[in-house]
Amino acid sequence: MRSHAGGRPSSLGAEAPVRAVRATPRPAAPPGARDPLPSAPVKANGASAFRTVPRTGVIFVTAEATRRGYDGHDSAWCNLGQGQPETGLIEGAPPRVEEVVIDPRDRDYAPVAGLPELREAVAAMYNRLYRRGMPSQYTAENVAISSGGRAGLTRAAASLGRVNLGHFLPDYTAYEELLDIFRAFTAIPILLEPERGYAFRPDDLRREVAGRGLSALLVSNPCNPTGKLIGGEELSGWISVARELDCALLMDEFYSHYVWSHVPGPLPMESAARYVEDVDRDPVVLFDGLTKNWRYPGWRVAWTVGPRTVIEAVTSAGSFLDGGGSRPLQRAAVGLLEPDVVEAETRAIHECFRRKRAWFVNRLAEIGVELDRPPEGTFYAWGNLSKLPPPLRDGMGLFERALDHKVITVPGVFFDVNPGKRRSPQASRFHSYSRFSFGPPKEVLEQACERLEALVAEARNE
């Protein structure tokens, strides 16, 4: 893809004030517990002012594997911990972008809100996919571009006021520090029950919002790691509750094209945008990007879609947090949002990953890993290890033993989102869980499952 068109930087309004953040020490793990986030005091001159910042789950397991020789390209390793899909050519998908030609004008900063052309393309895509015939339509002013999903979520978190923000257990590991570092709001955990298949109905939402005084709720949909999808009438009901009770829904939709259950519309994708009545009044904020649904994680091009006032706020936050994303890659991304490209990529993803999902779920069951529910979305299987022999029935135990066989997994305790470590890690319900990714190519999955099966057999004979 070649991109030559230029653009002029746009000015922003007044910057939002920077809030002071107090560094706090991280509590030690209880006696006898394996601390999944080991750290050591910083002793360099002048560095004592800095706290130890824990790594997210995927970063931690990758770092541990790297210590054992993993370099990200060694075919001897099987990375079932990866948080990205396979990025090469898959059957039926558009050709992969192999080069981006940079227009000289794109050496300048991009506007903090993003290139107008890309903002317009994102808005048009949402209207085309989810809002045909609806009177309220998204415009470029409903979109802000960021350098990756974490940057978009961080902008939103920095823009929240002194409110109660609900979040679910389990959910995406990177939420933990995000919910702790900005002290204006209070993070309120909401327990999801494996016995209910991690279901959370609109009536459940109403009870939590009213009972806990929630003004906002952060959720990944489909959920990373459980694969639970909120869609159709259920998602519509969520938005009705949010509208009625004025609770902002911050919807992380980065896996919204990896949908394995029936949803409305001709393409296997789901978004809260389908059920918004008024794009500038309904308290619904969406996060997505090229990372998963277009399989370009290295581009770090993402977007936030929501009411104009929210977009103005997150843009002001971006002006002091990150300053905006890559101008050349934003321009190159416009072509990836063309209708034929989106449809072809989505259908190719669905066919390729649907087959991998069916095979992988069955293979894990043969090994002895149980699922509380088959994934309805994402490319993850949330595995219950309690029927495996020790030490494999513990997520950290499986992780450490699997590394010896050059297989990477992510222990379930990382998804017990615990801002500020206010809850004891010993009390986590997810010690006996692991997240297994079927993002890698099929041949990698086959090799990994053979090794895991051998590992389980070995443990049973010990």
C-alpha positions in Angstrom: 0.0 0.0 0.0 1.4 3.4 -1.0 0.3 6.6 0.7 1.3 10.0 -0.6 -1.4 12.4 0.4 -0.4 15.0 3.0 -2.3 16.8 5.6 -2.0 19.8 7.9 -1.8 19.5 11.7 -4.8 20.8 13.5 -4.7 22.8 16.7 -6.4 21.6 19.9 -8.1 23.3 22.7 -6.7 23.9 26.1 -4.9 21.0 27.6 -6.4 19.2 30.6 -4.4 19.6 33.8 -2.0 16.8 34.7 -2.9 15.1 38.0 -0.2 14.2 40.4 0.3 10.5 40.9 1.7 9.3 44.1 4.0 6.2 43.9 3.1 3.4 46.3 5.0 0.3 47.2 3.7 -3.0 46.0 2.7 -5.4 48.8 4.7 -8.6 49.0 3.1 -11.9 48.3 1.8 -13.9 51.4 4.3 -16.4 52.9 4.6 -19.5 50.8 2.8 -18.0 47.8 4.6 -17.8 44.4 4.6 -14.1 43.5 3.8 -13.9 39.7 5.3 -10.5 39.5 8.7 -10.6 41.1 10.5 -7.4 41.6 13.6 -6.0 43.2 14.3 -2.5 44.7 15.9 -0.1 42.3 19.3 1.0 43.6 20.6 3.2 40.8 21.6 6.7 41.9 18.5 8.9 42.0 16.1 6.0 41.0 14.7 5.4 44.5 11.9 7.9 43.6 10.5 5.3 41.2 8.1 2.5 42.3 8.4 -1.0 40.9 5.9 -1.3 38.1 4.5 -4.8 37.6 4.4 -6.4 34.1 1.1 -7.5 32.5 0.5 -11.2 32.1 1.7 -11.6 28.5 4.8 -9.5 29.1 5.7 -11.4 32.2 5.4 -14.8 30.6 7.3 -13.7 27.5 10.1 -12.3 29.7 10.4 -15.5 31.6 10.5 -17.5 28.3 13.1 -15.1 27.0 15.3 -16.0 30.0 15.1 -19.6 28.8 16.1 -18.8 25.2 12.8 -17.7 23.5 13.4 -14.9 21.0 10.0 -14.6 19.3 11.2 -16.2 16.1 12.5 -19.6 17.2 10.3 -22.3 15.6 11.3 -24.6 18.5 9.0 -22.6 20.8 5.1 -22.7 20.9 3.7 -19.5 22.2 0.2 -20.2 23.5 0.4 -17.1 25.5 0.5 -14.6 22.7 -2.1 -11.9 22.6 -2.0 -11.4 18.9 -3.3 -13.4 16.0 -1.1 -14.8 13.3 -0.2 -11.9 11.1 0.7 -13.6 7.8 -1.5 -14.3 4.8 -4.5 -16.5 5.4 -6.8 -18.0 2.8 -9.3 -15.5 1.5 -7.8 -12.4 3.2 -6.6 -9.3 1.3 -2.9 -9.1 0.5 -0.8 -8.1 3.5 0.6 -4.6 3.4 4.3 -5.0 2.7 5.4 -1.3 2.5 4.3 2.1 3.4 5.7 5.0 1.4 6.0 8.2 3.5 4.9 11.5 2.0 7.3 14.3 3.0 4.4 16.1 4.6 3.9 13.2 7.0 7.2 13.9 8.7 5.2 16.4 10.8 3.2 15.5 14.0 -0.2 14.2 13.4 -3.1 15.9 15.2 -3.6 14.4 18.7 -7.1 13.4 17.7 -5.8 11.7 14.5 -5.7 12.5 10.8 -9.2 13.8 9.7 -9.2 11.3 6.8 -8.8 8.3 9.2 -11.3 9.7 11.7 -13.8 10.0 8.8 -13.1 6.5 7.6 -13.6 5.0 11.0 -16.9 6.8 11.5 -18.1 5.8 8.0 -17.2 2.2 8.7 -19.3 2.1 11.9 -22.2 3.7 10.2 -22.0 1.2 7.3 -21.6 -1.9 9.5 -23.9 -1.1 12.4 -26.1 2.0 11.8 -27.7 1.7 8.4 -31.0 3.6 8.3 -30.6 5.0 11.8 -31.1 8.8 12.1 -28.1 9.3 14.4 -24.8 8.8 12.6 -21.1 8.9 13.7 -18.9 11.7 12.3 -15.2 12.3 12.4 -15.9 14.3 15.6 -17.0 11.1 17.3 -13.6 9.5 16.7 -10.1 9.9 18.2 -7.1 8.0 16.9 -4.4 6.7 19.4 -1.2 4.8 19.2 -2.6 1.5 20.3 -5.4 0.3 22.4 -3.7 0.8 25.7 -3.1 4.4 24.8 -6.8 4.9 24.0 -7.8 3.3 27.3 -5.3 5.3 29.2 -6.6 8.5 27.7 -10.1 7.5 28.7 -9.0 6.6 32.3 -7.2 10.0 32.6 -10.4 11.7 31.6 -12.7 10.2 34.2 -13.8 12.2 37.2 -14.2 11.2 40.8 -16.5 8.3 40.2 -16.9 4.6 40.9 -15.7 2.6 37.9 -16.8 -1.0 37.8 -14.6 -3.8 36.3 -15.1 -7.5 36.0 -13.2 -10.5 37.4 -11.7 -12.1 35.3 -10.8 -9.6 32.6 -7.8 -8.2 30.6 -4.6 -8.2 32.6 -3.5 -4.7 31.5 -6.5 -3.2 33.2 -4.9 -3.7 36.6 -2.3 -0.9 36.5 -4.6 1.2 34.4 -7.3 1.1 37.2 -4.7 1.9 39.9 -2.5 4.7 38.5 -5.3 7.3 38.0 -6.5 8.1 41.5 -9.5 10.3 40.6 -11.8 7.4 40.3 -12.4 4.3 42.5 -12.2 0.9 40.9 -15.0 -1.5 42.0 -14.5 -5.2 41.2 -17.5 -7.2 40.1 -17.4 -11.0 40.4 -18.4 -13.2 37.5 -19.3 -16.8 38.3 -17.9 -19.7 36.4 -21.0 -21.7 37.4 -23.1 -19.2 35.4 -20.7 -19.3 32.5 -19.6 -15.8 33.4 -23.0 -14.5 32.3 -24.0 -11.0 33.3 -27.5 -10.0 32.3 -29.0 -6.5 32.0 -30.8 -7.0 35.4 -27.4 -7.8 36.9 -26.0 -4.6 35.5 -28.9 -2.6 36.8 -28.4 -4.1 40.3 -24.6 -3.3 40.3 -24.9 0.2 38.9 -27.6 1.2 41.4 -26.2 -0.8 44.4 -22.6 0.2 44.0 -23.1 3.7 42.7 -21.3 3.1 39.5 -20.9 5.9 37.0 -18.8 3.9 34.6 -18.0 0.3 33.7 -15.0 -1.1 31.8 -15.4 -4.4 30.0 -13.8 -6.3 27.2 -16.4 -7.7 24.8 -15.8 -10.4 23.7 -14.1 -11.0 27.0 -10.3 -11.6 27.2 -9.8 -14.3 28.7 -13.1 -16.2 29.0 -14.4 -15.6 25.4 -17.8 -14.7 26.8 -19.7 -12.5 24.3 -22.4 -9.9 25.2 -24.4 -9.5 22.0 -27.8 -9.1 20.4 -30.7 -8.3 22.7 -28.5 -8.8 25.8 -26.1 -6.0 24.6 -29.0 -3.8 23.7 -30.4 -4.3 27.2 -27.0 -3.3 28.7 -27.1 0.0 26.7 -30.7 0.7 27.8 -29.6 0.3 31.4 -26.6 2.6 30.9 -28.8 5.2 29.2 -31.4 5.1 31.9 -29.0 5.2 34.8 -26.3 7.4 33.2 -23.5 4.9 33.5 -20.8 5.2 30.9 -20.0 1.9 29.2 -16.3 1.7 28.2 -16.4 -1.2 25.7 -13.1 -2.7 24.7 -14.1 -4.3 21.3 -10.7 -5.3 20.1 -11.9 -8.9 19.4 -15.3 -7.9 17.9 -14.5 -9.6 14.6 -13.7 -12.9 16.3 -17.3 -13.9 17.0 -18.3 -17.6 17.0 -22.0 -17.3 18.0 -24.8 -15.8 16.0 -25.1 -12.1 15.9 -27.3 -9.7 13.8 -26.0 -8.5 10.4 -24.4 -10.2 7.4 -20.8 -10.3 8.9 -19.7 -12.3 12.1 -18.9 -9.2 14.1 -20.6 -7.4 17.0 -20.4 -3.9 18.5 -22.3 -1.8 21.0 -22.5 0.8 18.1 -25.4 -1.3 16.7 -27.6 -0.5 19.7 -26.8 3.2 20.4 -29.7 5.5 19.8 -28.0 8.8 19.9 -24.3 8.8 19.2 -23.8 12.1 21.1 -26.0 11.4 24.1 -25.8 7.6 24.9 -22.9 7.0 27.4 -21.2 4.4 25.2 -17.5 4.6 24.4 -15.9 2.0 22.1 -12.2 1.0 21.7 -10.9 -0.9 18.7 -8.1 -0.8 16.1 -5.9 -2.7 13.6 -4.3 -4.9 16.3 -6.6 -7.9 16.2 -9.4 -7.4 13.7 -7.0 -6.4 10.9 -4.1 -8.5 12.2 -1.6 -5.5 12.3 -0.6 -5.4 15.9 2.8 -3.7 15.1 1.1 -0.7 13.5 -0.2 0.6 16.9 -3.2 2.3 15.2 -6.3 2.3 17.3 -9.4 4.4 17.8 -11.9 5.6 20.4 -15.5 6.1 19.3 -18.1 7.9 21.4 -20.0 11.1 22.1 -18.3 14.3 20.9 -17.8 15.6 24.5 -16.0 12.4 25.4 -13.8 12.6 22.3 -12.8 16.1 23.2 -11.9 15.0 26.7 -9.7 12.0 25.6 -8.0 14.2 23.0 -7.1 16.7 25.6 -5.8 13.9 27.8 -3.8 12.6 24.8 -2.1 16.0 24.4 -0.2 15.4 27.6 -0.1 11.6 27.8 1.1 10.5 24.4 0.9 13.5 21.9 -0.7 11.5 19.2 0.1 8.5 16.9 2.2 7.8 13.8 1.1 10.1 10.9 2.3 7.8 8.1 0.7 4.7 9.5 -2.6 6.5 10.1 -2.7 7.5 6.5 -1.9 4.0 5.3 -4.6 2.7 7.6 -7.4 4.5 5.7 -7.3 2.0 2.8 -7.7 -0.9 5.3 -11.2 0.4 6.2 -12.6 0.2 2.7 -15.7 -1.9 2.6 -14.3 -4.7 0.4 -11.2 -4.9 2.5 -13.1 -5.1 5.8 -15.5 -7.7 4.6 -12.8 -9.9 3.0 -10.5 -9.8 6.1 -13.4 -10.4 8.5 -14.6 -13.5 6.5 -11.1 -14.9 6.2 -10.5 -14.4 10.0 -13.8 -16.1 10.8 -13.1 -19.2 8.6 -9.5 -19.7 9.6 -10.0 -19.1 13.3 -13.3 -21.0 13.5 -11.6 -24.1 12.3 -8.7 -23.6 14.8 -11.1 -23.0 17.6 -13.0 -26.2 17.1 -9.9 -28.3 16.8 -8.1 -26.6 19.8 -11.1 -26.9 22.2 -11.4 -30.6 21.5 -7.7 -31.1 21.8 -7.5 -29.4 25.2 -10.3 -31.6 26.4 -8.3 -34.7 25.4 -5.4 -33.4 27.4 -7.6 -32.9 30.5 -8.1 -29.1 30.3 -11.8 -28.3 30.9 -13.6 -25.1 29.8 -16.3 -23.4 31.9 -17.8 -22.5 28.5 -16.6 -22.7 24.9 -15.3 -19.3 23.7 -18.1 -17.3 22.0 -15.5 -14.8 20.8 -11.7 -14.0 20.9 -9.0 -16.5 20.0 -8.5 -17.7 23.6 -9.6 -20.8 25.6 -10.0 -20.2 29.4 -8.9 -23.5 30.7 -9.7 -25.0 34.1 -6.7 -27.1 35.2 -8.2 -28.7 38.4 -8.5 -32.2 36.9 -4.8 -32.3 35.9 -2.2 -33.9 38.2 -0.1 -31.6 40.5 1.7 -29.4 40.0 0.0 -28.8 36.6 -3.4 -28.1 38.2 -2.1 -24.6 39.2 -1.6 -22.1 36.5 1.8 -21.0 37.6 2.8 -24.7 38.0 1.7 -25.5 34.5 3.4 -22.4 33.2 6.8 -23.2 34.7 6.7 -26.9 33.7 5.6 -26.0 30.2 8.5 -23.7 29.7 10.8 -26.7 30.1 9.0 -28.1 27.0 9.3 -24.7 25.2 5.5 -24.0 25.5 4.3 -20.6 26.8 0.9 -20.2 28.6 -0.5 -17.4 30.8 -1.5 -18.3 34.4 -5.1 -17.4 35.3 -4.1 -15.3 38.3 -3.0 -12.5 36.0 -6.7 -12.0 35.0 -7.8 -11.5 38.6 -7.6 -7.8 38.1 -6.5 -6.4 41.4 -5.7 -2.6 41.3 -3.3 -1.6 44.1 -3.1 -5.3 45.2 -5.8 -4.6 47.8 -6.9 -8.2 47.8 -4.6 -11.1 48.8 -3.4 -13.1 45.9 -4.0 -16.3 47.9 -7.7 -15.6 47.7 -7.8 -15.6 43.9 -10.3 -17.9 42.4 -8.1 -18.3 39.3 -5.1 -20.2 40.5 -6.4 -23.3 38.7 -6.9 -21.6 35.4 -4.7 -20.7 32.4 -5.4 -18.8 29.2 -4.4 -20.7 26.0 -4.2 -18.7 22.8 -5.2 -20.2 19.4 -3.8 -17.1 17.8 -0.7 -18.9 16.4 -0.8 -20.9 13.1 -2.4 -24.4 13.3 1.0 -26.3 13.0 2.2 -24.4 16.2 -1.0 -25.4 18.0 -0.5 -29.0 17.0 3.1 -29.1 18.3 2.1 -27.4 21.5 -0.7 -29.8 22.3 1.6 -32.8 21.7 4.0 -31.4 24.2 1.3 -30.5 26.8 -0.1 -34.0 26.5 3.3 -35.5 27.1 3.8 -33.2 30.1 0.5 -34.3 31.6 1.4 -38.0 31.1 4.8 -37.4 32.7 3.2 -35.7 35.7 0.7 -38.5 36.2 3.6 -41.0 36.4 5.6 -39.1 38.9 
